[in-house]
Amino acid sequence: MLTEVELVFHQGVMERWIRFGRWTDERIINRRRRVVCFAPGELFALVRWQAGEHGTLQSRIDILRAVPIGEAFTTVPFVAPGAEVFAHVFGWPKVQKVLEAIEAVEAAGVDPRDCAPEYWRHVASRVEAGLKPRAYGAKRHRAWLLRKGRAG
């Protein structure tokens, strides 16, 4: 079972895009909409933004994991059937902080989809509390890989 995410790009009106994650399939619906599919276990970030006549109506970022058949999941708009939620942050200033955390992980040489999933819970909690998330570097990533049994 694949997790499907509906993306949209209507410039200046509404955008839904993937910030990180590797999809296995893609279907073009029309020139503004497409659906991407994630394999079970894949971590990805979905950014949603919508404008109204007086500016931004909503901005959100969700860091999610596609779940295998039979595993519990949370329903998330535009994600079918749903996913495990590691971060759910809304409001542009807070979304920007999560995007900065993603960039910091990448700057440390780690693919954000490969870092410890609980790190994204940490980021969301710290951002919601108005605090700076702790850095995720090579040392923390190695500890995660050792816990998973993948370090060499």
Disulfide bonds with the S-S distance in Angstrom:
none
